[in-house]
């Protein structure tokens, strides 16, 4: 892929202290963006900065790396507002927001065995925090200047998974937010889409050794770049499906699916 696809873009990535968030910080920096990263843990942010610096230095790029880090809990409104305000004041705005912060449910099991308070906690981080960060970015930057938002989702936002009902619920909600905001903001020059990274082995979402279909965090690059440049809004992209589309020699755009369900056509159904 061509380098510097994000030259001049100001990017905020939440949950960037490790895993997929860290990988996306590397990718966006390699592509020439100014990147702000957030996490609740300072040491993890410093590790991300160190990795980004190392990777970009090895690329022998002439451009200067621009990266800022913010220790912030995305479930805390005051901390979110302060973070976004600081970025906008320093950089003049935010062009790309990647809502990545999130977690899995603490334990798997049938509905009757799970604690409802765990669902509330999961929704607070996986859904409410996305609304909290997005609202701050919209109010302080994008409503005036436009921009792009990517919500990190999951195949669990599309299908029911036994014993994973709490996590599935949170990701279905992410898809609903994405589609609703895309409709609301279509006339504001703001594109909002969701990205499913597939089965990535991370600290928060560990995978069994040798499990088929497991991807690296870095493998989200092509899907991320596609969403940032496709010119669509209200769409969902699963990186595994992008791979399948390419294997068949089809255009990448085939992998992009509207989140909204097509309207039922009774006449066509009765043929």
Number of C-alpha atoms within 10 A of each C-alpha: 8 5 10 16 16 20 15 12 20 24 25 28 24 25 25 30 27 20 19 23 25 26 22 25 29 24 23 25 26 24 20 22 25 24 23 23 25 27 22 16 16 15 12 18 23 13 14 23 21 11 16 23 18 12 15 20 14 9 10 8 13 8 11 11 17 13 18 14 21 22 18 22 20 28 20 13 15 11 16 24 18 14 23 24 18 14 23 16 11 9 11 13 23 25 21 25 23 28 26 23 24 22 16 15 22 13 12 15 13 11 13 7 10 18 12 12 9 15 17 14 15 21 23 18 20 27 25 20 21 26 20 18 23 21 16 19 27 20 11 20 20 24 15 12 14 18 24 22 27 23 23 25 28 24 19 18 21 15 12 14 14 11 16 19 19 26 25 22 21 28 24 20 18 24 26 17 21 28 21 15 20 22 15 11 17 14 10 14 14 24 26 29 29 30 24 21 24 21 20 20 18 14 10 13 12 10 15 8 8 7 10 9 9 14 18 15 20 17 18 22 17 16 22 22 16 17 24 20 11 12 11 21 26 23 22 30 27 20 23 18 17 20 15 13 16 13 9 8 9 12 10 17 14 12 22 24 16 15 20 14 7 7 6 8 8 8 7 7 7 6 5
